[in-house]
Amino acid sequence: MVRFPEKTALIHPKSNRSYTYTDLYRLSGSLAAAFETLGCVQGDRVVLYLDSSPEYLISYFAIWRAGLVAVPTNIVYRREELAYAIRDSGAKLLISSVRSQDITGSIQEICPDLTHIIEVGGGGVHSWENLSSSYAPLRPTPCSGDQVCQIQYTSGTTGRPKGAMLTHGGWLAALQAEAEALDLTSDDIYLGIYPMAHVGISWGLSVLRIGGTFVIMERYHPDEYIRLIREYQITVLSGMPPVIHALTETPPGTEDNFITVRRIISGGGPMHSPTWKKFNERFRIPVINAYGLSETIVLGCGTVIRPEDYPTADEYNSVGKP
């Protein structure tokens, strides 16, 4: 915020909203202060149950600013799945949307430790909109690098999802690693398609940390994806193996929409060399093929193939060297 107070930090095309770095500072600071008035103390858990949106991202910042612990959940969760995350994490507060009342309406009856529900689009003093605008921004709560700031639920091969404990230091390491992997600068404009409940949101946060602009796409659709690239002159793209494979099968001339793009990320599954080579040769955009885990916040201690690795990538046939 200090470096780029009036620069556009966040764009949400679906709702035609944009936010400057000052906006993010004020909204998250006010919401952080509101948490204190609701009785939250450092270390308390806050569950996020929203679609990918500015409110989701700003809530992350507010939770961390107040020294609380974010518990992101996916909007596709049903009632019992959400209740499990609330009970297992010991959450005191839930941030959801009025559109989700069929799921959250009676959730406190089966989650006795849950004391407050803040609703996006709601009315009254406990609406997200009111709480994020009614208080002076809270000064960041001092936290150590090894302090837990997030519980990330990650499904294993058996049983219930497990809550991985992510720390402030782990997040900072991941954001730095991702900035280096992408050669990020404050001129970059990033199009994010990863759900904000997933650690893939870290790519967008790394862009914000460096002073760039994050364009939110709630759900991937190929035509909309290409339109947003062209309209916002995207320089860094989020992608996945199926997305990149599909782009290699598009009609000739599609690549003309990608002239501003200098990097595309691939993760979440195997990206075989014939596919990324075909994409790179046609679109002239290097594929940053990444490996990571929820537990490591993607590149916290993962590996990645960068353009300089291309000549030898087939030799190790993986996602890069340590």
Residue frames as qw, qx, qy, qz and C-alpha x, y, z in Angstrom:
[[0.000, 0.887, 0.462, 0.000, 0.00, 0.00, 0.00],
 [0.323, -0.771, 0.094, 0.540, 2.87, 2.36, 0.81],
 [0.370, -0.210, 0.584, 0.691, 4.51, 1.83, -2.58],
 [0.049, -0.194, -0.676, -0.709, 1.41, 1.86, -4.80],
 [0.195, 0.261, 0.628, -0.707, -1.48, 3.44, -2.85],
 [0.530, 0.475, 0.131, -0.691, -3.68, 4.34, -5.83],
 [0.224, 0.304, -0.817, -0.435, -2.67, 1.55, -8.19],
 [0.848, -0.042, -0.125, -0.513, -5.32, -1.02, -9.11],
 [0.234, -0.413, 0.864, -0.165, -4.54, -4.15, -7.12],
 [0.311, 0.176, 0.927, -0.113, -7.61, -6.30, -7.67],
 [0.422, 0.162, -0.326, -0.830, -10.16, -6.59, -10.49],
 [0.388, 0.195, 0.875, -0.215, -13.35, -8.66, -10.42],
 [0.126, 0.036, -0.555, -0.822, -14.78, -8.57, -13.96],
 [0.163, -0.418, -0.883, -0.140, -17.94, -10.49, -13.09],
 [0.185, -0.775, -0.528, 0.293, -19.17, -7.71, -10.79],
 [0.348, 0.744, 0.115, 0.558, -17.32, -4.91, -12.59],
 [0.486, -0.874, 0.024, 0.017, -15.46, -3.99, -9.40],
 [0.679, 0.402, -0.326, 0.521, -11.86, -2.95, -8.89],
 [0.603, -0.783, -0.092, 0.120, -9.84, -2.11, -5.79],
 [0.312, 0.787, -0.411, 0.338, -6.69, -0.08, -5.22],
 [0.578, 0.069, -0.665, 0.468, -4.01, -1.09, -2.74],
 [0.128, -0.205, 0.391, -0.888, -5.40, 1.56, -0.39],
 [0.731, -0.179, -0.192, -0.630, -8.87, -0.01, -0.69],
 [0.806, -0.035, -0.587, 0.065, -7.48, -3.43, 0.29],
 [0.316, 0.161, -0.581, 0.732, -5.66, -1.90, 3.25],
 [0.339, -0.197, 0.229, -0.891, -8.73, -0.06, 4.54],
 [0.798, -0.131, -0.292, -0.510, -11.25, -2.85, 4.03],
 [0.775, -0.013, -0.600, 0.199, -9.08, -5.59, 5.52],
 [0.220, 0.197, -0.529, 0.796, -7.99, -3.32, 8.38],
 [0.498, -0.231, 0.105, -0.829, -11.57, -2.43, 9.26],
 [0.867, -0.111, -0.391, -0.290, -12.66, -6.07, 9.12],
 [0.599, 0.118, -0.640, 0.466, -9.69, -7.04, 11.32],
 [0.091, -0.217, 0.426, -0.874, -10.76, -4.45, 13.88],
 [0.707, -0.187, -0.143, -0.667, -14.32, -5.80, 13.72],
 [0.760, -0.015, -0.647, 0.062, -13.06, -9.28, 14.64],
 [0.256, 0.115, -0.621, 0.732, -11.78, -7.84, 17.91],
 [0.410, -0.152, 0.181, -0.881, -15.15, -6.27, 18.70],
 [0.826, -0.074, -0.361, -0.427, -16.75, -9.69, 18.16],
 [0.748, -0.546, 0.331, -0.183, -14.51, -11.15, 20.85],
 [0.920, 0.302, -0.156, 0.196, -11.91, -12.86, 18.69],
 [0.424, -0.807, 0.384, 0.146, -8.44, -13.20, 20.21],
 [0.246, 0.655, -0.676, -0.230, -5.13, -14.12, 18.62],
 [0.085, -0.199, 0.976, 0.017, -5.14, -17.72, 17.37],
 [0.589, 0.333, 0.547, -0.492, -8.92, -18.02, 16.97],
 [0.306, 0.085, 0.811, 0.491, -10.07, -19.81, 13.82],
 [0.427, 0.510, 0.113, -0.738, -12.22, -18.18, 11.14],
 [0.531, 0.218, 0.781, 0.245, -13.86, -20.34, 8.46],
 [0.231, 0.432, -0.277, -0.826, -14.27, -18.87, 4.96],
 [0.429, 0.325, 0.840, 0.074, -17.16, -20.27, 2.91],
 [0.316, 0.746, 0.030, -0.586, -17.45, -18.10, -0.18],
 [0.788, 0.533, 0.213, 0.222, -17.08, -18.28, -3.92],
 [0.583, -0.045, 0.106, 0.804, -13.81, -16.85, -5.29],
 [0.017, 0.898, 0.346, 0.273, -14.33, -13.12, -4.89],
 [0.184, 0.632, -0.298, 0.692, -12.81, -9.90, -3.56],
 [0.630, -0.608, 0.143, -0.463, -14.51, -10.60, -0.22],
 [0.976, -0.130, -0.105, 0.141, -12.72, -13.95, 0.06],
 [0.656, 0.366, -0.212, 0.626, -9.31, -12.38, -0.57],
 [0.101, -0.660, 0.200, -0.717, -9.89, -9.35, 1.68],
 [0.811, -0.511, 0.006, -0.286, -11.08, -11.66, 4.46],
 [0.888, 0.056, -0.216, 0.401, -7.80, -13.60, 4.26],
 [0.348, 0.490, -0.234, 0.764, -5.88, -10.36, 4.76],
 [0.441, -0.634, 0.088, -0.629, -8.11, -9.29, 7.66],
 [0.932, -0.335, -0.129, -0.046, -7.77, -12.63, 9.44],
 [0.784, 0.123, -0.213, 0.570, -3.98, -12.58, 9.20],
 [0.107, 0.613, -0.132, 0.772, -3.84, -8.90, 10.16],
 [0.600, -0.602, 0.088, -0.520, -5.71, -9.66, 13.38],
 [0.063, -0.456, 0.854, -0.243, -3.44, -12.61, 14.24],
 [0.805, 0.045, 0.379, -0.454, -6.25, -15.09, 13.64],
 [0.326, -0.184, 0.883, 0.284, -6.18, -18.38, 11.71],
 [0.568, 0.317, -0.265, -0.712, -7.89, -18.69, 8.31],
 [0.481, 0.040, 0.876, -0.027, -9.75, -21.91, 7.53],
 [0.385, 0.331, -0.376, -0.775, -10.65, -21.74, 3.81],
 [0.523, 0.192, 0.824, -0.103, -13.39, -24.04, 2.56],
 [0.049, 0.035, 0.683, 0.728, -14.71, -24.63, -0.92],
 [0.472, 0.108, 0.079, -0.872, -18.11, -23.30, -1.92],
 [0.642, 0.046, -0.647, -0.410, -18.99, -26.78, -3.22],
 [0.079, 0.048, -0.880, 0.467, -18.96, -28.12, 0.36],
 [0.490, -0.505, -0.562, -0.434, -22.31, -29.37, 1.55],
 [0.487, -0.746, 0.061, -0.451, -23.64, -28.79, 5.07],
 [0.909, -0.406, 0.039, 0.083, -21.97, -31.75, 6.79],
 [0.756, 0.281, -0.056, 0.589, -18.64, -31.09, 5.05],
 [0.051, 0.710, -0.112, 0.694, -18.70, -27.47, 6.19],
 [0.684, -0.658, 0.049, -0.310, -19.74, -28.47, 9.70],
 [0.937, -0.118, -0.081, 0.319, -16.85, -30.92, 9.87],
 [0.513, 0.442, -0.127, 0.725, -14.33, -28.17, 9.02],
 [0.275, -0.727, 0.072, -0.625, -15.89, -25.83, 11.59],
 [0.836, -0.525, 0.033, -0.156, -15.90, -28.43, 14.38],
 [0.914, 0.036, -0.083, 0.396, -12.52, -29.97, 13.58],
 [0.419, 0.483, -0.136, 0.756, -10.77, -26.59, 13.45],
 [0.347, -0.525, -0.547, 0.552, -12.60, -25.26, 16.50],
 [0.160, 0.361, 0.244, 0.886, -13.71, -22.18, 14.58],
 [0.033, -0.461, -0.546, 0.699, -15.42, -19.35, 16.42],
 [0.300, 0.628, 0.040, -0.717, -16.49, -17.36, 13.37],
 [0.550, 0.306, 0.704, 0.329, -17.83, -18.14, 9.88],
 [0.176, 0.526, -0.173, -0.814, -17.77, -15.79, 6.88],
 [0.391, 0.301, 0.836, 0.239, -20.28, -16.83, 4.23],
 [0.111, -0.046, -0.362, -0.924, -22.82, -15.33, 1.84],
 [0.556, 0.162, 0.365, -0.729, -26.54, -14.77, 2.04],
 [0.688, 0.313, -0.455, -0.472, -26.76, -17.01, -1.03],
 [0.433, 0.197, -0.869, 0.133, -25.50, -19.91, 1.10],
 [0.449, -0.298, 0.431, -0.724, -28.18, -19.73, 3.79],
 [0.910, -0.015, -0.222, -0.351, -29.56, -23.11, 2.76],
 [0.754, 0.174, -0.538, 0.335, -26.22, -24.53, 3.97],
 [0.306, 0.209, -0.504, 0.780, -25.36, -22.16, 6.82],
 [0.413, -0.543, -0.200, -0.703, -28.82, -21.24, 8.14],
 [0.799, -0.538, 0.003, -0.269, -28.82, -23.70, 11.04],
 [0.708, 0.375, -0.506, 0.319, -25.13, -24.53, 11.16],
 [0.088, -0.537, 0.536, -0.645, -24.71, -23.18, 14.72],
 [0.842, -0.285, 0.097, -0.448, -27.07, -25.85, 16.02],
 [0.990, 0.011, -0.060, 0.125, -24.49, -28.55, 15.19],
 [0.598, 0.356, -0.256, 0.671, -21.40, -26.36, 15.76],
 [0.456, -0.801, -0.376, 0.095, -21.75, -25.12, 19.35],
 [0.548, -0.422, 0.011, 0.723, -18.39, -23.28, 19.41],
 [0.267, 0.375, 0.404, 0.790, -19.40, -21.11, 16.45],
 [0.117, -0.545, -0.487, 0.672, -20.40, -17.77, 17.95],
 [0.241, 0.680, 0.014, -0.693, -20.83, -15.48, 14.90],
 [0.590, 0.363, 0.602, 0.397, -21.70, -15.69, 11.21],
 [0.034, 0.605, -0.132, -0.784, -20.73, -12.74, 9.00],
 [0.616, 0.481, 0.614, 0.105, -22.63, -12.66, 5.72],
 [0.154, -0.175, 0.414, 0.880, -21.56, -11.05, 2.47],
 [0.223, -0.280, -0.586, -0.727, -24.61, -9.31, 1.02],
 [0.333, -0.525, -0.758, 0.199, -26.40, -9.41, 4.35],
 [0.138, -0.776, -0.131, -0.602, -28.02, -6.64, 6.30],
 [0.683, -0.717, -0.134, -0.033, -27.47, -5.28, 9.78],
 [0.224, -0.890, 0.397, -0.016, -24.44, -4.57, 11.89],
 [0.651, -0.361, 0.651, 0.149, -22.86, -8.00, 11.34],
 [0.789, 0.598, 0.139, 0.006, -22.90, -7.89, 7.55],
 [0.758, -0.020, 0.176, 0.627, -19.52, -8.16, 5.83],
 [0.293, 0.667, 0.224, 0.648, -20.09, -4.84, 4.10],
 [0.357, -0.891, -0.060, -0.273, -20.76, -3.02, 7.38],
 [0.788, -0.550, 0.115, 0.251, -17.91, -4.60, 9.33],
 [0.718, 0.105, 0.235, 0.647, -15.37, -3.88, 6.58],
 [0.224, 0.602, 0.202, 0.739, -16.24, -0.19, 6.50],
 [0.431, -0.816, -0.256, -0.287, -17.17, 0.85, 10.06],
 [0.727, -0.628, 0.022, 0.276, -13.87, 0.69, 11.96],
 [0.079, 0.882, -0.448, -0.119, -10.50, 2.36, 11.83],
 [0.815, 0.340, -0.469, 0.033, -7.99, -0.08, 10.29],
 [0.821, -0.554, 0.126, 0.051, -6.40, -2.32, 12.90],
 [0.067, 0.769, -0.632, -0.059, -2.62, -2.17, 13.15],
 [0.781, 0.192, -0.588, -0.089, -1.16, -5.57, 12.21],
 [0.795, -0.560, 0.176, -0.154, -0.92, -7.91, 15.18],
 [0.049, 0.674, -0.737, -0.030, 2.72, -8.98, 15.76],
 [0.979, 0.008, 0.109, -0.172, 3.17, -12.63, 14.79],
 [0.393, -0.556, 0.681, 0.268, 6.21, -14.89, 14.65],
 [0.387, 0.414, -0.657, -0.498, 7.24, -16.76, 11.52],
 [0.195, 0.023, -0.981, -0.010, 6.39, -20.14, 13.02],
 [0.366, 0.215, 0.554, -0.716, 2.94, -19.06, 14.15],
 [0.247, 0.356, 0.866, 0.248, 0.04, -20.87, 12.47],
 [0.210, 0.308, 0.001, -0.928, -2.05, -18.55, 10.28],
 [0.658, 0.203, -0.337, -0.642, -4.06, -21.07, 8.27],
 [0.548, -0.061, 0.825, -0.122, -5.55, -24.54, 8.52],
 [0.457, 0.390, -0.498, -0.625, -5.74, -25.93, 5.00],
 [0.790, 0.006, 0.551, -0.270, -7.91, -29.02, 4.63],
 [0.336, 0.509, -0.696, -0.380, -6.37, -31.51, 2.24],
 [0.930, -0.031, 0.107, -0.349, -8.02, -34.83, 1.50],
 [0.238, -0.481, 0.836, 0.114, -5.84, -37.88, 1.89],
 [0.355, 0.106, -0.839, -0.397, -6.38, -41.31, 0.42],
 [0.420, -0.389, -0.820, 0.015, -8.55, -42.43, 3.32],
 [0.303, -0.537, -0.579, 0.534, -10.83, -40.93, 5.93],
 [0.032, 0.937, 0.311, -0.155, -11.76, -37.31, 6.53],
 [0.433, 0.765, -0.118, 0.462, -9.83, -34.30, 5.18],
 [0.696, -0.357, -0.270, 0.561, -6.79, -33.42, 7.26],
 [0.017, -0.996, -0.079, -0.028, -6.05, -29.90, 8.45],
 [0.729, 0.191, -0.106, 0.649, -2.53, -28.89, 7.44],
 [0.328, -0.861, -0.174, 0.348, -1.13, -26.14, 9.67],
 [0.561, 0.557, 0.104, 0.604, 0.43, -23.35, 7.58],
 [0.474, -0.596, -0.222, 0.610, 2.55, -20.62, 9.12],
 [0.144, 0.955, -0.001, -0.260, 3.30, -16.96, 8.44],
 [0.266, -0.631, 0.612, 0.396, 6.90, -17.89, 7.64],
 [0.521, 0.155, 0.800, 0.255, 5.77, -20.62, 5.27],
 [0.392, 0.822, 0.409, -0.056, 3.56, -18.17, 3.41],
 [0.005, 0.910, -0.254, -0.327, 6.34, -15.61, 3.05],
 [0.403, -0.364, 0.755, 0.367, 8.71, -18.29, 1.74],
 [0.516, 0.426, 0.728, 0.149, 6.12, -19.49, -0.78],
 [0.290, 0.920, 0.210, -0.161, 5.36, -15.99, -2.05],
 [0.134, -0.787, 0.475, 0.369, 9.05, -15.25, -2.50],
 [0.474, -0.116, 0.819, 0.303, 9.65, -18.56, -4.31],
 [0.480, 0.621, 0.616, 0.061, 6.73, -17.98, -6.66],
 [0.147, 0.946, -0.045, -0.286, 7.85, -14.43, -7.44],
 [0.240, -0.596, 0.665, 0.381, 11.26, -15.79, -8.38],
 [0.523, 0.159, 0.816, 0.188, 9.79, -18.65, -10.44],
 [0.396, 0.760, 0.510, 0.076, 7.73, -16.19, -12.48],
 [0.419, 0.074, 0.091, 0.900, 10.25, -13.29, -12.54],
 [0.051, -0.823, -0.564, -0.035, 7.44, -11.08, -11.26],
 [0.239, 0.082, -0.077, 0.964, 7.51, -7.30, -11.40],
 [0.163, 0.455, 0.495, -0.722, 5.02, -4.63, -10.36],
 [0.341, 0.317, -0.365, -0.806, 4.00, -4.31, -14.02],
 [0.103, -0.049, -0.973, -0.202, 2.54, -7.83, -14.11],
 [0.628, -0.018, 0.077, -0.774, -1.18, -8.46, -14.50],
 [0.036, -0.120, 0.990, -0.059, -2.23, -11.93, -13.39],
 [0.687, -0.103, -0.276, -0.664, -5.39, -13.85, -14.35],
 [0.155, -0.229, 0.895, -0.350, -6.26, -16.31, -11.59],
 [0.682, -0.089, -0.472, -0.551, -8.58, -19.28, -12.13],
 [0.423, -0.010, -0.856, 0.296, -7.67, -21.32, -9.03],
 [0.502, -0.703, -0.451, -0.225, -10.35, -21.53, -6.31],
 [0.031, -0.722, 0.362, -0.589, -9.50, -19.22, -3.41],
 [0.833, -0.459, 0.192, -0.242, -10.04, -22.12, -1.00],
 [0.947, 0.147, -0.016, 0.285, -7.00, -23.79, -2.61],
 [0.537, -0.615, 0.158, 0.556, -3.36, -22.92, -1.90],
 [0.527, 0.370, 0.439, 0.627, -3.12, -22.00, -5.59],
 [0.034, -0.967, -0.240, -0.081, -4.34, -18.58, -4.48],
 [0.594, -0.594, 0.146, 0.523, -0.72, -18.06, -3.46],
 [0.514, 0.249, 0.411, 0.710, 0.19, -17.22, -7.08],
 [0.004, 0.826, 0.349, 0.443, -2.21, -14.27, -6.95],
 [0.513, -0.843, -0.066, 0.150, -0.90, -13.19, -3.55],
 [0.677, -0.233, 0.241, 0.655, 2.66, -13.29, -4.85],
 [0.308, 0.547, 0.375, 0.682, 1.61, -10.87, -7.61],
 [0.274, -0.902, -0.228, -0.245, 0.02, -8.54, -5.06],
 [0.692, -0.607, 0.018, 0.390, 3.07, -8.74, -2.81],
 [0.574, -0.012, 0.301, 0.762, 5.26, -7.52, -5.66],
 [0.079, 0.511, 0.084, -0.852, 2.83, -4.70, -6.54],
 [0.031, -0.052, -0.752, -0.656, 1.09, -6.15, -9.60],
 [0.570, 0.033, 0.044, -0.820, -2.61, -6.57, -10.44],
 [0.187, 0.053, 0.977, -0.084, -4.73, -9.67, -9.76],
 [0.539, 0.045, -0.300, -0.786, -7.73, -10.31, -12.06],
 [0.427, -0.041, 0.828, -0.360, -10.18, -12.80, -10.52],
 [0.553, 0.059, -0.588, -0.587, -11.95, -15.39, -12.68],
 [0.652, -0.273, 0.466, -0.532, -14.40, -17.30, -10.50],
 [0.820, 0.079, 0.566, -0.038, -14.79, -20.28, -12.81],
 [0.201, -0.351, 0.657, 0.637, -12.83, -21.26, -15.86],
 [0.675, 0.580, 0.432, -0.145, -14.58, -21.04, -19.21],
 [0.656, 0.023, 0.386, 0.649, -12.42, -21.09, -22.34],
 [0.260, 0.709, 0.361, 0.547, -14.08, -18.22, -24.24],
 [0.332, -0.934, -0.097, -0.094, -14.19, -15.99, -21.15],
 [0.743, -0.441, 0.193, 0.466, -10.59, -16.89, -20.34],
 [0.548, 0.250, 0.361, 0.712, -9.42, -15.68, -23.76],
 [0.015, 0.851, 0.316, 0.419, -11.59, -12.57, -23.58],
 [0.508, -0.854, -0.023, 0.113, -10.16, -11.54, -20.22],
 [0.716, -0.191, 0.251, 0.623, -6.60, -12.09, -21.43],
 [0.366, 0.487, 0.370, 0.701, -7.23, -9.73, -24.32],
 [0.179, -0.879, -0.300, -0.323, -9.25, -7.14, -22.39],
 [0.534, -0.840, 0.072, 0.061, -6.91, -6.80, -19.41],
 [0.474, 0.735, -0.455, 0.166, -3.64, -7.40, -21.28],
 [0.865, -0.473, 0.163, -0.040, -2.70, -10.25, -18.99],
 [0.264, 0.739, -0.619, 0.047, 1.02, -10.96, -18.58],
 [0.007, -0.249, 0.942, -0.225, 0.91, -14.02, -16.28],
 [0.718, -0.110, -0.353, -0.589, -1.70, -16.77, -16.63],
 [0.510, -0.230, 0.770, -0.307, -2.81, -19.47, -14.26],
 [0.686, 0.263, -0.500, -0.458, -3.36, -22.76, -16.01],
 [0.720, -0.235, 0.626, -0.185, -3.61, -26.51, -15.56],
 [0.289, -0.170, 0.847, 0.413, -2.69, -29.42, -17.83],
 [0.376, 0.541, 0.749, 0.067, -6.22, -29.74, -19.30],
 [0.169, 0.905, 0.131, -0.369, -6.36, -25.99, -19.99],
 [0.106, -0.660, 0.552, 0.498, -2.97, -25.95, -21.70],
 [0.364, 0.069, 0.880, 0.298, -3.77, -29.07, -23.71],
 [0.347, 0.723, 0.586, -0.112, -7.08, -27.53, -24.84],
 [0.081, 0.871, -0.120, -0.470, -5.30, -24.36, -25.96],
 [0.240, -0.380, 0.742, 0.498, -3.02, -26.39, -28.23],
 [0.291, 0.340, 0.866, 0.224, -6.17, -27.63, -30.02],
 [0.210, 0.744, 0.317, -0.549, -7.71, -24.19, -30.62],
 [0.641, 0.695, 0.279, 0.167, -8.15, -22.76, -34.15],
 [0.581, 0.137, 0.069, 0.799, -5.23, -20.95, -35.81],
 [0.014, 0.620, 0.122, 0.775, -5.10, -17.32, -34.78],
 [0.635, -0.695, -0.336, -0.036, -6.09, -17.95, -31.16],
 [0.703, -0.220, -0.162, 0.656, -2.52, -17.17, -30.17],
 [0.200, 0.526, 0.123, 0.817, -3.04, -13.56, -31.33],
 [0.487, -0.765, -0.217, -0.361, -5.04, -12.99, -28.11],
 [0.831, -0.479, -0.100, 0.264, -2.01, -13.96, -26.01],
 [0.571, 0.609, -0.127, 0.536, 0.54, -11.42, -27.25],
 [0.189, -0.790, 0.296, -0.502, 0.88, -9.75, -23.82],
 [0.898, -0.415, 0.098, -0.112, 1.32, -13.04, -21.93],
 [0.271, 0.716, -0.632, 0.120, 4.89, -13.90, -20.95],
 [0.018, 0.214, -0.938, 0.271, 4.31, -16.87, -18.57],
 [0.757, -0.246, -0.256, -0.548, 1.64, -19.51, -17.92],
 [0.314, -0.395, 0.777, -0.377, 1.58, -21.65, -14.77],
 [0.767, -0.042, -0.544, -0.337, 0.77, -25.35, -14.78],
 [0.074, -0.290, 0.818, -0.492, 0.14, -27.41, -11.68],
 [0.688, -0.031, 0.348, -0.635, -2.23, -29.79, -9.99],
 [0.925, 0.177, 0.324, -0.088, -1.39, -32.74, -12.23],
 [0.647, -0.180, 0.499, 0.548, 1.22, -34.16, -14.63],
 [0.421, 0.830, -0.075, -0.358, 2.18, -31.93, -17.55],
 [0.852, 0.024, 0.400, 0.337, 3.90, -34.18, -20.08],
 [0.298, -0.483, 0.324, 0.757, 6.68, -32.64, -22.13],
 [0.255, 0.302, 0.691, 0.606, 5.01, -33.13, -25.57],
 [0.036, -0.832, -0.550, -0.063, 2.12, -30.91, -24.39],
 [0.246, -0.863, -0.047, 0.440, 4.10, -28.03, -22.93],
 [0.398, -0.241, 0.513, 0.721, 6.54, -28.13, -25.83],
 [0.209, 0.514, 0.690, 0.464, 3.68, -27.96, -28.34],
 [0.124, -0.909, -0.382, 0.108, 2.13, -25.05, -26.43],
 [0.380, -0.697, 0.163, 0.585, 5.41, -23.17, -26.11],
 [0.394, -0.016, 0.603, 0.693, 6.28, -23.62, -29.78],
 [0.117, 0.634, 0.639, 0.420, 2.89, -22.35, -30.96],
 [0.220, -0.919, -0.321, -0.058, 2.14, -19.60, -28.40],
 [0.468, 0.492, -0.294, 0.673, 5.75, -18.63, -27.64],
 [0.468, -0.682, 0.196, -0.526, 4.88, -18.58, -23.93],
 [0.285, 0.279, -0.868, 0.296, 7.00, -20.61, -21.48],
 [0.752, -0.457, -0.364, -0.306, 5.04, -23.02, -19.29],
 [0.076, -0.522, 0.665, -0.529, 6.13, -22.76, -15.65],
 [0.780, -0.164, -0.566, -0.212, 5.47, -26.36, -14.65],
 [0.182, -0.546, 0.538, -0.616, 5.22, -26.45, -10.85],
 [0.662, -0.236, -0.711, 0.022, 4.99, -29.09, -8.16],
 [0.099, -0.369, 0.494, -0.781, 3.89, -28.43, -4.62],
 [0.336, -0.351, -0.866, 0.117, 1.58, -29.46, -1.81],
 [0.361, -0.809, -0.285, -0.366, -1.13, -27.90, 0.30],
 [0.743, -0.578, -0.152, 0.302, 1.24, -28.48, 3.21],
 [0.577, -0.179, 0.138, 0.785, 4.01, -26.44, 1.52],
 [0.221, 0.806, 0.174, -0.520, 1.79, -23.71, 0.03],
 [0.750, 0.661, 0.004, 0.013, 2.68, -24.83, -3.52],
 [0.669, 0.554, -0.303, 0.392, 6.26, -23.64, -3.99],
 [0.501, -0.814, 0.236, -0.173, 7.13, -23.27, -0.32],
 [0.371, -0.526, 0.744, 0.179, 9.48, -26.19, -0.85],
 [0.826, 0.402, 0.386, -0.087, 8.44, -27.46, -4.24],
 [0.434, -0.233, 0.542, 0.681, 10.15, -27.50, -7.61],
 [0.470, 0.764, 0.208, -0.390, 9.46, -25.88, -10.94],
 [0.647, 0.210, 0.445, 0.583, 10.57, -26.06, -14.58],
 [0.060, 0.825, 0.012, -0.562, 11.65, -22.64, -15.83],
 [0.668, 0.727, -0.078, -0.138, 12.56, -21.70, -19.43],
 [0.102, 0.748, -0.656, 0.001, 16.28, -22.15, -18.78],
 [0.553, -0.227, 0.788, -0.148, 15.56, -25.78, -17.83],
 [0.793, 0.439, 0.073, -0.415, 13.94, -26.63, -21.16],
 [0.481, 0.594, -0.626, -0.153, 17.07, -27.98, -22.90],
 [0.185, 0.257, -0.922, 0.221, 17.53, -30.68, -20.23],
 [0.607, -0.147, 0.306, -0.719, 13.94, -31.11, -19.00],
 [0.885, 0.120, -0.318, -0.318, 13.49, -34.45, -20.75],
 [0.451, 0.366, -0.756, 0.301, 16.50, -35.87, -18.94],
 [0.046, -0.078, 0.778, -0.622, 14.99, -35.74, -15.48],
 [0.362, -0.318, -0.740, -0.469, 11.38, -36.03, -16.66],
 [0.301, -0.519, -0.672, 0.434, 9.95, -34.33, -13.59],
 [0.008, 0.938, 0.294, 0.184, 8.92, -30.84, -12.51],
 [0.145, 0.897, -0.254, 0.331, 12.40, -29.50, -12.05],
 [0.625, 0.146, -0.570, 0.513, 15.47, -29.64, -9.88],
 [0.468, -0.661, -0.490, 0.321, 15.39, -28.80, -6.16]]
